[in-house]
Amino acid sequence: MTTFRALLDQIRAEIREVDVAGARSLIEDNAAVIDVREPDETEQGIVPEAVTIPRGYLELRVEDAVPDKTAPVVVYCAGGTRSALAAKSLQDLGYTDVVSLAGGFNAWKDAGEAWSQPRTLTMDQKRRYSRHVLIPEIGERGQLQLLEARVLLIGAGGLGSPAALYLAAAGVGTIGVIDADEVDDSNLQRQVIHTIDRVGMPKVESARIAIEAINPDVTVVTHQMRLTKENVLEIFAGYDVIVDGSDNFSTRYLVNDACVILKKPQVHGSIFRFDGQVTTFDPRGEESPCYRCLFPSPPPPELAPSCAEAGVLGVLPGTVGMIQATEAAKLILGLGETLVGRLLMYDALQMSFRTLTIRRDPTCPMCGPTGPDSIAEIEYTDISCAIPAGATVGP
């Protein structure tokens, strides 16, 4: 009868093992690194850049973590036994260049190699975010990315309300809210972050109460002020993603221009009566258009009535704001295909979506090659509206 020791010896004869120096050389050459220890072990430290997949989940998750089966892979555990078994399993799955670190993490530390103390989710957080952790593309690492992210919401109104609630529930660690207004009873038809008992309260304070009631992990930063070209760059500098739910053109152009200068991605949304639009601009990429590529200049005031003048279906901002929140989460996680270069148009009456392609304008006055490096000389005309009537998509 075969013993475990005999089986282990047989497996070690079928796989490759390397010492610490060999593992370090492979890692320096960009080999993938997989830590197959349990979570309570990895809390004590990991090899830098290692992907943590407990041994019991290895076969289920490794193809998402390392999709290229010809890529070099270094597997390690605490002492080298589980990683040997793991290396054999990876070979059986078709991985062609797998090695096990002899002596495991203990040997790595004893040799004085670099290691890091990873941030991990608490047990309460693992329960709260369990549905995220279960998704291979997110997992604990993705949830930690969300917790470390900083998102700024422009406005705590119809679009900012659902975006704030869902980003908070998802565990975005810092949410900033900028809005100078107070809660009015006419807001309650669509601005679901506010309640009747908070009428008269500053919107940013009302939003803070609602967000903190949903998720105590979230830090809420309130900016009870109007966004101006004097304060925009300083405010935006502290955030990773900007979610624009503003309702006037001057703010939209200001948000766009500041994001272009600071290279900050922004998710733009707008609503009008029964129609909504969402797109994402990401000036970190060379091909991304900006808002001025879409609308080079604001329309005349007579073609841009405000929601207060024209009305808006109360449930419409919920759909648009949640799409904005989804785009923001994807930007943070680096997942999927965002709406960069596409304008998503939503018709609530027809319950239809259509997507228009937006191309970067090579002559754009903001993101083009001759664009300014300052907003000091730019004038921002105060025109309030949502979607400009008769607006067309730019080049």
C-alpha positions as CSV (number, residue, x, y, z in Angstrom):
1,M,0.0,0.0,0.0
2,T,1.4,3.4,-1.0
3,T,2.1,5.8,1.9
4,F,1.9,9.6,1.7
5,R,5.7,9.8,1.9
6,A,6.1,7.5,-1.0
7,L,3.5,9.4,-3.0
8,L,5.2,12.7,-2.2
9,D,8.5,11.3,-3.3
10,Q,7.0,10.2,-6.5
11,I,5.4,13.6,-7.1
12,R,8.7,15.4,-6.4
13,A,10.4,13.2,-9.0
14,E,7.8,14.3,-11.6
15,I,8.0,18.1,-10.9
16,R,10.7,20.7,-10.7
17,E,11.8,22.2,-7.4
18,V,14.1,25.2,-7.1
19,D,15.8,26.8,-4.2
20,V,15.4,30.4,-3.0
21,A,17.9,31.8,-5.5
22,G,16.3,29.9,-8.4
23,A,12.9,31.2,-7.4
24,R,14.1,34.8,-7.0
25,S,15.7,34.6,-10.5
26,L,12.4,33.4,-12.0
27,I,10.4,36.1,-10.2
28,E,12.8,38.8,-11.4
29,D,12.1,37.5,-15.0
30,N,8.3,38.1,-14.3
31,A,7.2,34.6,-13.5
32,A,3.8,34.3,-11.9
33,V,3.9,33.6,-8.2
34,I,1.2,31.6,-6.4
35,D,0.9,31.3,-2.6
36,V,-1.1,28.2,-1.8
37,R,-1.2,28.7,2.0
38,E,-4.3,29.3,4.0
39,P,-5.5,32.9,4.8
40,D,-4.3,32.8,8.4
41,E,-0.8,31.9,7.1
42,T,-0.7,34.6,4.4
43,E,-1.6,37.2,7.0
44,Q,1.9,36.7,8.4
45,G,3.5,37.7,5.1
46,I,3.8,36.9,1.4
47,V,6.3,37.1,-1.4
48,P,5.8,40.4,-3.2
49,E,3.4,40.2,-6.1
50,A,2.2,36.8,-5.1
51,V,-1.4,35.7,-5.9
52,T,-2.9,34.0,-2.9
53,I,-5.0,30.9,-3.8
54,P,-5.5,28.4,-0.9
55,R,-4.5,24.9,-2.0
56,G,-8.1,23.7,-1.8
57,Y,-9.2,26.3,-4.4
58,L,-6.2,26.1,-6.7
59,E,-7.8,24.1,-9.5
60,L,-10.9,26.2,-9.4
61,R,-9.2,29.6,-9.5
62,V,-5.8,29.3,-11.1
63,E,-6.9,29.7,-14.7
64,D,-8.4,33.1,-13.9
65,A,-5.2,34.1,-12.1
66,V,-2.8,32.7,-14.7
67,P,-4.6,32.2,-18.0
68,D,-1.5,31.5,-20.1
69,K,-0.5,27.9,-19.4
70,T,2.9,28.4,-21.0
71,A,3.9,31.2,-18.6
72,P,6.5,30.4,-15.9
73,V,4.9,29.8,-12.5
74,V,6.5,29.6,-9.1
75,V,4.3,27.9,-6.4
76,Y,5.1,28.0,-2.7
77,C,3.6,27.1,0.6
78,A,5.0,27.2,4.1
79,G,7.6,24.4,3.8
80,G,7.4,23.0,0.3
81,T,5.0,20.0,0.7
82,R,1.7,21.6,-0.4
83,S,3.4,23.5,-3.2
84,A,4.9,20.2,-4.6
85,L,1.3,18.8,-4.7
86,A,0.1,22.0,-6.2
87,A,2.8,22.0,-8.9
88,K,1.8,18.4,-9.9
89,S,-1.9,19.5,-10.1
90,L,-0.9,22.5,-12.3
91,Q,1.1,20.2,-14.6
92,D,-2.0,17.9,-14.9
93,L,-4.0,21.0,-15.8
94,G,-1.7,21.7,-18.7
95,Y,0.8,24.2,-17.2
96,T,4.1,23.6,-18.9
97,D,6.6,25.7,-16.8
98,V,5.8,25.2,-13.1
99,V,8.3,25.0,-10.2
100,S,7.8,24.5,-6.5
101,L,9.9,26.5,-4.0
102,A,11.8,24.0,-1.9
103,G,11.5,25.0,1.8
104,G,8.6,27.3,1.0
105,F,8.0,30.7,2.5
106,N,10.0,29.8,5.6
107,A,13.1,29.3,3.5
108,W,12.4,32.5,1.6
109,K,12.3,34.5,4.9
110,D,15.3,32.7,6.4
111,A,17.3,33.7,3.3
112,G,16.6,37.4,3.9
113,E,14.5,37.9,0.8
114,A,11.9,40.6,0.5
115,W,8.4,39.9,1.8
116,S,5.4,42.1,2.6
117,Q,2.7,42.1,5.2
118,P,-0.5,42.1,3.1
119,R,-3.6,44.0,4.0
120,T,-6.4,41.5,4.6
121,L,-10.1,41.6,5.1
122,T,-11.4,41.2,8.7
123,M,-13.8,38.4,9.4
124,D,-16.7,41.0,9.4
125,Q,-15.6,42.3,6.0
126,K,-15.3,38.8,4.6
127,R,-19.0,38.3,5.5
128,R,-20.1,41.7,4.3
129,Y,-18.3,41.4,1.0
130,S,-18.6,37.7,0.5
131,R,-20.4,37.9,-2.8
132,H,-17.5,39.9,-4.2
133,V,-14.9,37.6,-2.7
134,L,-16.6,34.6,-4.4
135,I,-16.1,36.2,-7.8
136,P,-12.7,35.0,-9.1
137,E,-12.2,38.3,-11.0
138,I,-12.6,40.3,-7.8
139,G,-11.8,38.1,-4.8
140,E,-10.2,39.5,-1.7
141,R,-7.6,41.4,-3.6
142,G,-10.3,43.3,-5.6
143,Q,-12.3,44.1,-2.5
144,L,-9.2,45.5,-0.9
145,Q,-8.7,47.7,-4.1
146,L,-12.3,49.0,-3.6
147,L,-11.6,49.7,0.1
148,E,-8.5,51.6,-0.8
149,A,-10.1,53.6,-3.6
150,R,-11.2,57.3,-3.4
151,V,-14.2,58.4,-5.5
152,L,-15.6,61.9,-5.8
153,L,-19.2,62.5,-6.6
154,I,-20.1,65.8,-8.3
155,G,-23.5,66.5,-6.8
156,A,-25.6,64.7,-4.2
157,G,-28.7,64.9,-6.4
158,G,-30.5,62.5,-8.8
159,L,-27.4,60.8,-10.2
160,G,-25.2,61.2,-7.1
161,S,-27.7,59.6,-4.9
162,P,-27.9,56.0,-6.4
163,A,-24.2,56.2,-7.3
164,A,-23.3,57.0,-3.7
165,L,-25.5,54.3,-2.2
166,Y,-24.2,51.5,-4.4
167,L,-20.5,52.5,-4.2
168,A,-20.8,52.7,-0.4
169,A,-22.5,49.3,-0.3
170,A,-19.8,47.9,-2.6
171,G,-17.1,49.0,-0.1
172,V,-15.4,52.0,-1.8
173,G,-13.3,53.1,1.1
174,T,-13.5,56.9,0.6
175,I,-16.4,58.7,-1.0
176,G,-16.2,62.5,-1.4
177,V,-19.4,64.5,-2.1
178,I,-19.4,68.0,-3.3
179,D,-22.6,70.0,-3.3
180,A,-23.5,73.5,-2.1
181,D,-27.3,73.0,-1.9
182,E,-29.7,72.0,0.9
183,V,-32.3,69.3,0.7
184,D,-35.6,70.6,-0.6
185,D,-38.9,68.6,-0.6
186,S,-38.9,68.8,-4.4
187,N,-35.7,66.7,-4.4
188,L,-37.3,63.7,-2.7
189,Q,-39.0,62.5,-5.9
190,R,-35.7,61.3,-7.3
191,Q,-32.8,62.0,-4.9
192,V,-33.1,58.9,-2.9
193,I,-30.2,59.5,-0.6
194,H,-32.2,62.1,1.2
195,T,-35.3,61.8,3.5
196,I,-38.1,64.0,4.5
197,D,-36.7,64.5,8.0
198,R,-33.5,66.0,6.5
199,V,-35.2,68.7,4.4
200,G,-33.3,71.9,5.0
201,M,-30.1,70.1,5.8
202,P,-27.0,70.5,3.6
203,K,-27.1,67.8,0.9
204,V,-23.5,66.7,1.7
205,E,-24.4,66.2,5.3
206,S,-27.6,64.2,4.4
207,A,-25.5,62.1,2.0
208,R,-22.9,61.4,4.7
209,I,-25.6,60.2,7.2
210,A,-27.1,57.8,4.5
211,I,-23.7,56.5,3.4
212,E,-22.5,55.8,7.0
213,A,-25.7,54.1,7.8
214,I,-25.1,51.7,4.9
215,N,-21.4,50.9,5.5
216,P,-19.2,52.0,8.4
217,D,-16.1,51.0,6.4
218,V,-16.6,54.1,4.2
219,T,-15.0,57.4,5.0
220,V,-17.2,60.3,3.7
221,V,-15.5,63.5,2.8
222,T,-17.9,66.4,2.5
223,H,-17.3,69.5,0.4
224,Q,-20.1,71.9,1.0
225,M,-19.2,74.4,-1.7
226,R,-19.6,75.0,-5.4
227,L,-17.0,73.7,-7.7
228,T,-15.0,76.5,-9.2
229,K,-11.8,76.8,-11.3
230,E,-10.1,78.1,-8.1
231,N,-10.8,75.0,-6.1
232,V,-11.3,72.2,-8.6
233,L,-7.7,71.0,-9.1
234,E,-7.0,70.9,-5.4
235,I,-10.2,68.9,-4.7
236,F,-9.8,66.5,-7.6
237,A,-6.1,65.7,-6.7
238,G,-7.2,63.6,-3.7
239,Y,-9.4,61.2,-5.7
240,D,-8.9,58.3,-8.1
241,V,-12.2,58.5,-10.0
242,I,-14.6,61.4,-10.6
243,V,-18.3,60.6,-11.0
244,D,-20.0,63.6,-12.6
245,G,-23.7,64.0,-11.8
246,S,-23.8,67.8,-12.3
247,D,-26.8,69.5,-14.0
248,N,-25.2,72.4,-15.7
249,F,-22.8,72.9,-18.6
250,S,-20.3,75.2,-16.8
251,T,-19.6,72.5,-14.2
252,R,-19.4,69.7,-16.8
253,Y,-16.8,71.6,-18.8
254,L,-14.9,72.5,-15.6
255,V,-14.9,68.8,-14.5
256,N,-13.8,67.7,-17.9
257,D,-10.9,70.2,-18.1
258,A,-9.7,69.5,-14.6
259,C,-9.7,65.7,-15.3
260,V,-7.8,66.2,-18.5
261,I,-5.1,68.2,-16.8
262,L,-4.9,65.9,-13.8
263,K,-5.2,62.7,-15.9
264,K,-8.2,61.6,-13.8
265,P,-10.8,59.2,-15.2
266,Q,-14.4,60.5,-15.0
267,V,-17.8,58.9,-15.5
268,H,-20.3,61.3,-17.0
269,G,-24.0,61.0,-16.7
270,S,-27.0,63.2,-17.7
271,I,-30.7,63.0,-17.6
272,F,-33.7,64.9,-19.2
273,R,-37.3,64.0,-18.9
274,F,-37.3,60.3,-20.0
275,D,-33.8,60.1,-21.5
276,G,-30.4,59.4,-20.0
277,Q,-26.8,59.3,-21.2
278,V,-23.6,57.8,-19.7
279,T,-20.1,57.7,-20.9
280,T,-16.6,57.4,-19.4
281,F,-13.6,59.6,-20.2
282,D,-10.2,58.4,-19.3
283,P,-7.4,60.9,-20.2
284,R,-4.8,58.3,-19.0
285,G,-5.3,56.6,-22.4
286,E,-4.2,58.2,-25.7
287,E,-7.3,57.2,-27.6
288,S,-9.9,58.4,-25.0
289,P,-12.0,61.4,-26.1
290,C,-13.0,64.1,-23.6
291,Y,-16.3,65.9,-23.0
292,R,-15.3,68.7,-25.4
293,C,-14.8,66.1,-28.1
294,L,-18.4,65.1,-27.6
295,F,-19.8,68.7,-27.1
296,P,-17.2,71.2,-28.3
297,S,-19.2,74.1,-26.9
298,P,-22.4,74.5,-24.9
299,P,-25.7,75.1,-26.7
300,P,-27.6,78.3,-26.5
301,P,-29.6,78.7,-23.2
302,E,-32.9,78.4,-25.0
303,L,-31.9,74.9,-26.2
304,A,-30.9,73.8,-22.7
305,P,-33.9,73.9,-20.3
306,S,-33.2,72.7,-16.8
307,C,-35.0,69.7,-15.2
308,A,-36.8,72.3,-13.0
309,E,-38.2,73.8,-16.2
310,A,-38.7,70.6,-18.2
311,G,-39.1,67.9,-15.6
312,V,-37.6,64.4,-15.2
313,L,-39.0,61.0,-14.6
314,G,-38.3,60.2,-10.9
315,V,-36.9,56.7,-11.5
316,L,-34.7,57.7,-14.5
317,P,-31.7,58.9,-12.4
318,G,-31.7,55.5,-10.6
319,T,-30.8,53.7,-13.8
320,V,-28.3,56.2,-15.0
321,G,-26.6,56.7,-11.6
322,M,-26.3,52.9,-11.1
323,I,-24.6,52.6,-14.5
324,Q,-22.2,55.3,-13.4
325,A,-21.5,53.5,-10.2
326,T,-20.8,50.3,-12.2
327,E,-18.4,52.1,-14.5
328,A,-16.6,53.6,-11.4
329,A,-16.2,50.1,-9.9
330,K,-14.8,48.7,-13.1
331,L,-12.3,51.5,-13.4
332,I,-11.1,50.8,-9.8
333,L,-10.9,47.0,-10.4
334,G,-9.5,47.2,-13.9
335,L,-12.2,44.9,-15.1
336,G,-14.2,44.6,-18.3
337,E,-14.8,47.1,-21.0
338,T,-15.7,50.6,-19.9
339,L,-17.7,53.2,-21.9
340,V,-14.6,55.0,-23.0
341,G,-15.2,55.9,-26.6
342,R,-18.9,55.1,-26.4
343,L,-22.0,57.0,-25.4
344,L,-24.7,54.9,-23.9
345,M,-28.2,56.4,-24.6
346,Y,-31.2,55.2,-22.5
347,D,-34.8,55.8,-23.5
348,A,-37.0,55.0,-20.5
349,L,-40.2,55.3,-22.5
350,Q,-39.1,52.7,-25.1
351,M,-37.0,50.8,-22.5
352,S,-34.2,50.8,-25.0
353,F,-30.4,51.3,-25.0
354,R,-28.3,52.3,-27.9
355,T,-24.6,53.0,-28.1
356,L,-22.9,55.6,-30.2
357,T,-19.2,55.7,-30.9
358,I,-17.3,58.8,-29.7
359,R,-13.9,59.4,-31.3
360,R,-11.2,61.7,-30.0
361,D,-11.1,65.0,-31.9
362,P,-7.5,65.6,-32.9
363,T,-8.3,69.3,-32.9
364,C,-10.0,69.3,-29.5
365,P,-9.2,72.5,-27.7
366,M,-8.7,70.7,-24.4
367,C,-7.3,67.1,-25.0
368,G,-5.8,67.8,-28.4
369,P,-2.0,68.5,-28.9
370,T,-2.4,72.2,-28.4
371,G,-4.6,71.9,-25.3
372,P,-3.8,74.2,-22.3
373,D,-2.0,73.0,-19.2
374,S,-4.0,75.4,-17.0
375,I,-7.7,76.3,-16.7
376,A,-6.9,79.8,-15.3
377,E,-7.8,81.6,-18.6
378,I,-10.9,79.5,-19.5
379,E,-14.3,81.0,-19.1
380,Y,-17.1,78.8,-17.9
381,T,-20.5,80.2,-18.9
382,D,-23.3,79.3,-16.4
383,I,-25.9,77.4,-18.5
384,S,-28.1,74.9,-16.7
385,C,-29.5,71.8,-18.4
386,A,-29.2,68.1,-18.6
387,I,-29.1,66.7,-22.2
388,P,-28.9,69.5,-24.7
389,A,-31.9,69.5,-27.1
390,G,-30.8,68.7,-30.6
391,A,-27.3,67.8,-29.5
392,T,-25.2,65.7,-31.9
393,V,-22.3,63.5,-31.3
394,G,-18.9,65.0,-32.1
395,P,-16.3,63.6,-34.4
